[in-house]
Amino acid sequence: MPSPIKPRLTSGKVYRTIELSRWSTNPSRTAQRLVREGELTYLAKGLYYRPRKSKFGKVPPEHEELLRAFLHNNRFLITGPDLWTELGLGATAIFPHILVYNTRRSGYFNLGGRTYYLRRIPFPANPLIEWFIVDLIEHYDMAGVSLDTIEENLEKSLRANRFNKELLRQMGTRFGKKRTRSLIGQAIISSGEIR
């Protein structure tokens, strides 16, 4: 009986079971064998990871790599408290999940021991910092900050020219609800723009 084929797997890559079919007519069995041999790590149903090793041991998959395989595409955006806090508009919350906007799925998913909160909502392909302001305002309740605090800090930041007013207005118009557009408009007017 011939020995099983040893696929050439790339360290740090997440594989879907179907991707193993290029080396086997039974990819599920091949995946199980590779897990037993330590070549792959099971992440979730149909997802396996070829561990990358460091001097501290196995490194978990990058979020982007894991999401690419899980969602079958690259059309997603990782956002949330870490990015909102960097805006300096008063957000301080810590969120226990990784917030991901995408075009395919919604819900909480445990992938490789980490929980992702996926939401299908519109987002730009290459978001600008002004879009993240709109995102924060839309999700202020998740960010642990009040709308009054955001408006006050946004007004100060606009007065200091930290953000582009016109881009902010465009992002608000395109991606924000009425409340968000109103808050942005008021902050722009209060920061010194006369319209």
C-alpha beads as a LAMMPS data file, in Angstrom:
LAMMPS data file: protein, C-alpha beads

195 atoms
194 bonds

1 atom types
1 bond types

-500.0 500.0 xlo xhi
-500.0 500.0 ylo yhi
-500.0 500.0 zlo zhi

Masses

1 110.0

Atoms # bond

1 1 1 0.000 0.000 0.000
2 1 1 1.492 3.387 -1.002
3 1 1 2.235 5.902 1.727
4 1 1 -0.141 8.877 1.963
5 1 1 0.767 12.023 0.054
6 1 1 2.402 14.773 2.090
7 1 1 0.861 18.028 0.866
8 1 1 3.028 21.120 0.690
9 1 1 1.333 23.375 3.203
10 1 1 2.279 26.987 3.854
11 1 1 2.980 27.978 7.449
12 1 1 0.532 30.591 8.718
13 1 1 -2.139 29.724 6.150
14 1 1 -5.698 28.700 6.978
15 1 1 -7.099 25.964 4.755
16 1 1 -10.663 25.013 4.008
17 1 1 -11.193 21.252 3.776
18 1 1 -12.019 21.571 0.069
19 1 1 -8.585 23.103 -0.584
20 1 1 -6.999 19.778 0.392
21 1 1 -8.773 18.037 -2.502
22 1 1 -5.855 18.872 -4.802
23 1 1 -3.827 16.302 -2.845
24 1 1 -6.536 13.754 -2.104
25 1 1 -9.864 12.377 -3.288
26 1 1 -11.022 12.402 0.352
27 1 1 -10.007 15.823 1.746
28 1 1 -11.828 15.301 5.076
29 1 1 -9.815 12.183 5.822
30 1 1 -6.617 13.904 4.703
31 1 1 -7.362 16.826 7.050
32 1 1 -7.953 14.463 9.978
33 1 1 -4.699 12.624 9.243
34 1 1 -2.745 15.891 9.018
35 1 1 -4.197 16.996 12.370
36 1 1 -3.093 13.688 13.948
37 1 1 0.382 14.153 12.465
38 1 1 0.584 17.736 13.803
39 1 1 0.772 19.272 10.353
40 1 1 -2.580 21.051 10.732
41 1 1 -4.547 22.423 13.674
42 1 1 -8.325 22.222 13.738
43 1 1 -9.942 25.681 14.050
44 1 1 -13.642 25.171 13.287
45 1 1 -15.779 23.004 11.070
46 1 1 -14.063 22.872 7.696
47 1 1 -11.160 25.152 8.744
48 1 1 -7.602 24.076 9.487
49 1 1 -4.431 25.995 10.172
50 1 1 -0.833 25.222 9.286
51 1 1 0.855 26.605 12.418
52 1 1 3.657 29.080 12.170
53 1 1 6.248 28.542 14.870
54 1 1 8.154 31.065 16.912
55 1 1 10.629 30.654 19.740
56 1 1 7.615 30.781 22.086
57 1 1 5.705 28.006 20.325
58 1 1 2.877 27.920 17.819
59 1 1 1.575 31.283 16.643
60 1 1 -2.207 31.565 16.112
61 1 1 -3.431 32.546 12.657
62 1 1 -3.653 36.207 11.734
63 1 1 -7.209 37.556 11.908
64 1 1 -7.144 38.486 8.215
65 1 1 -6.002 35.016 7.136
66 1 1 -8.618 33.284 9.257
67 1 1 -11.439 35.551 8.065
68 1 1 -10.386 35.203 4.414
69 1 1 -10.769 31.449 4.634
70 1 1 -13.961 31.531 6.708
71 1 1 -15.740 34.104 4.523
72 1 1 -14.362 32.797 1.196
73 1 1 -13.208 36.296 0.223
74 1 1 -11.268 39.384 1.267
75 1 1 -14.314 41.659 1.524
76 1 1 -14.325 42.344 5.263
77 1 1 -13.188 45.012 7.681
78 1 1 -12.001 44.603 11.262
79 1 1 -13.173 47.508 13.417
80 1 1 -14.209 48.161 17.002
81 1 1 -13.009 49.634 20.286
82 1 1 -9.277 49.534 19.581
83 1 1 -9.729 51.705 16.496
84 1 1 -12.423 53.874 18.066
85 1 1 -10.212 54.644 21.093
86 1 1 -7.396 55.820 18.794
87 1 1 -9.696 58.542 17.422
88 1 1 -9.445 60.396 20.742
89 1 1 -13.185 61.114 20.882
90 1 1 -13.841 59.576 24.298
91 1 1 -14.331 55.886 23.496
92 1 1 -12.844 53.703 26.221
93 1 1 -14.726 50.394 26.067
94 1 1 -13.096 47.019 25.749
95 1 1 -15.051 44.588 23.616
96 1 1 -14.585 40.862 24.299
97 1 1 -15.058 39.944 20.634
98 1 1 -13.444 40.980 17.389
99 1 1 -15.936 43.097 15.420
100 1 1 -15.894 42.383 11.688
101 1 1 -18.042 43.922 8.962
102 1 1 -18.468 41.758 5.912
103 1 1 -20.754 40.988 2.975
104 1 1 -21.648 37.363 3.770
105 1 1 -22.462 36.473 7.375
106 1 1 -23.818 37.823 10.656
107 1 1 -23.526 36.440 14.170
108 1 1 -20.981 35.301 16.726
109 1 1 -18.467 32.700 15.551
110 1 1 -15.799 30.928 17.573
111 1 1 -12.839 30.359 15.263
112 1 1 -9.635 28.937 16.657
113 1 1 -10.494 29.886 20.235
114 1 1 -11.342 33.531 19.440
115 1 1 -14.850 34.927 19.113
116 1 1 -15.667 37.080 16.106
117 1 1 -18.804 39.196 15.913
118 1 1 -19.634 39.391 12.221
119 1 1 -22.094 41.946 10.888
120 1 1 -23.315 42.464 7.357
121 1 1 -23.385 46.223 7.004
122 1 1 -22.071 48.600 4.313
123 1 1 -18.470 49.749 4.639
124 1 1 -15.922 51.319 2.272
125 1 1 -13.254 49.217 0.576
126 1 1 -10.464 51.460 1.888
127 1 1 -11.836 53.294 4.929
128 1 1 -10.481 56.676 5.857
129 1 1 -10.152 57.841 9.449
130 1 1 -13.289 59.936 8.911
131 1 1 -15.265 56.748 8.211
132 1 1 -14.181 55.334 11.579
133 1 1 -15.678 58.447 13.224
134 1 1 -19.009 57.621 11.569
135 1 1 -18.584 54.007 12.688
136 1 1 -17.978 55.133 16.277
137 1 1 -21.047 57.387 16.302
138 1 1 -23.191 54.594 14.876
139 1 1 -21.968 52.232 17.626
140 1 1 -21.426 54.635 20.524
141 1 1 -23.257 52.269 22.882
142 1 1 -20.676 49.543 22.185
143 1 1 -17.855 52.059 22.658
144 1 1 -18.780 53.064 26.212
145 1 1 -19.216 56.748 25.380
146 1 1 -22.148 59.136 25.138
147 1 1 -23.124 61.018 22.006
148 1 1 -22.647 64.308 23.890
149 1 1 -19.044 63.376 24.697
150 1 1 -18.352 62.361 21.092
151 1 1 -19.854 65.608 19.764
152 1 1 -17.867 67.756 22.195
153 1 1 -14.569 65.972 21.412
154 1 1 -15.275 65.923 17.667
155 1 1 -15.903 69.662 17.689
156 1 1 -12.542 70.250 19.442
157 1 1 -10.754 67.897 17.038
158 1 1 -12.280 69.612 13.995
159 1 1 -11.290 73.011 15.380
160 1 1 -7.716 71.667 15.675
161 1 1 -7.931 70.358 12.070
162 1 1 -7.318 66.733 13.138
163 1 1 -9.927 65.467 10.663
164 1 1 -11.060 66.546 7.200
165 1 1 -14.472 68.189 7.556
166 1 1 -15.581 67.598 3.977
167 1 1 -14.566 63.924 4.021
168 1 1 -16.318 63.518 7.369
169 1 1 -19.485 65.051 5.943
170 1 1 -19.282 62.722 2.903
171 1 1 -18.739 59.614 5.055
172 1 1 -21.643 60.639 7.287
173 1 1 -23.930 61.146 4.291
174 1 1 -22.957 57.839 2.738
175 1 1 -22.743 55.564 5.798
176 1 1 -24.495 57.317 8.683
177 1 1 -28.057 57.346 9.902
178 1 1 -29.948 60.610 10.368
179 1 1 -28.753 61.003 13.997
180 1 1 -25.120 60.539 12.910
181 1 1 -25.418 63.021 10.035
182 1 1 -26.989 65.548 12.404
183 1 1 -24.255 65.151 15.027
184 1 1 -21.525 65.530 12.399
185 1 1 -23.207 68.569 10.861
186 1 1 -23.562 70.238 14.273
187 1 1 -19.922 69.507 15.198
188 1 1 -18.730 70.962 11.883
189 1 1 -20.814 74.122 12.333
190 1 1 -19.736 74.520 15.968
191 1 1 -16.076 74.066 15.026
192 1 1 -16.178 77.228 12.978
193 1 1 -17.495 76.350 9.537
194 1 1 -20.269 78.708 8.401
195 1 1 -22.826 77.086 6.079

Bonds

1 1 1 2
2 1 2 3
3 1 3 4
4 1 4 5
5 1 5 6
6 1 6 7
7 1 7 8
8 1 8 9
9 1 9 10
10 1 10 11
11 1 11 12
12 1 12 13
13 1 13 14
14 1 14 15
15 1 15 16
16 1 16 17
17 1 17 18
18 1 18 19
19 1 19 20
20 1 20 21
21 1 21 22
22 1 22 23
23 1 23 24
24 1 24 25
25 1 25 26
26 1 26 27
27 1 27 28
28 1 28 29
29 1 29 30
30 1 30 31
31 1 31 32
32 1 32 33
33 1 33 34
34 1 34 35
35 1 35 36
36 1 36 37
37 1 37 38
38 1 38 39
39 1 39 40
40 1 40 41
41 1 41 42
42 1 42 43
43 1 43 44
44 1 44 45
45 1 45 46
46 1 46 47
47 1 47 48
48 1 48 49
49 1 49 50
50 1 50 51
51 1 51 52
52 1 52 53
53 1 53 54
54 1 54 55
55 1 55 56
56 1 56 57
57 1 57 58
58 1 58 59
59 1 59 60
60 1 60 61
61 1 61 62
62 1 62 63
63 1 63 64
64 1 64 65
65 1 65 66
66 1 66 67
67 1 67 68
68 1 68 69
69 1 69 70
70 1 70 71
71 1 71 72
72 1 72 73
73 1 73 74
74 1 74 75
75 1 75 76
76 1 76 77
77 1 77 78
78 1 78 79
79 1 79 80
80 1 80 81
81 1 81 82
82 1 82 83
83 1 83 84
84 1 84 85
85 1 85 86
86 1 86 87
87 1 87 88
88 1 88 89
89 1 89 90
90 1 90 91
91 1 91 92
92 1 92 93
93 1 93 94
94 1 94 95
95 1 95 96
96 1 96 97
97 1 97 98
98 1 98 99
99 1 99 100
100 1 100 101
101 1 101 102
102 1 102 103
103 1 103 104
104 1 104 105
105 1 105 106
106 1 106 107
107 1 107 108
108 1 108 109
109 1 109 110
110 1 110 111
111 1 111 112
112 1 112 113
113 1 113 114
114 1 114 115
115 1 115 116
116 1 116 117
117 1 117 118
118 1 118 119
119 1 119 120
120 1 120 121
121 1 121 122
122 1 122 123
123 1 123 124
124 1 124 125
125 1 125 126
126 1 126 127
127 1 127 128
128 1 128 129
129 1 129 130
130 1 130 131
131 1 131 132
132 1 132 133
133 1 133 134
134 1 134 135
135 1 135 136
136 1 136 137
137 1 137 138
138 1 138 139
139 1 139 140
140 1 140 141
141 1 141 142
142 1 142 143
143 1 143 144
144 1 144 145
145 1 145 146
146 1 146 147
147 1 147 148
148 1 148 149
149 1 149 150
150 1 150 151
151 1 151 152
152 1 152 153
153 1 153 154
154 1 154 155
155 1 155 156
156 1 156 157
157 1 157 158
158 1 158 159
159 1 159 160
160 1 160 161
161 1 161 162
162 1 162 163
163 1 163 164
164 1 164 165
165 1 165 166
166 1 166 167
167 1 167 168
168 1 168 169
169 1 169 170
170 1 170 171
171 1 171 172
172 1 172 173
173 1 173 174
174 1 174 175
175 1 175 176
176 1 176 177
177 1 177 178
178 1 178 179
179 1 179 180
180 1 180 181
181 1 181 182
182 1 182 183
183 1 183 184
184 1 184 185
185 1 185 186
186 1 186 187
187 1 187 188
188 1 188 189
189 1 189 190
190 1 190 191
191 1 191 192
192 1 192 193
193 1 193 194
194 1 194 195
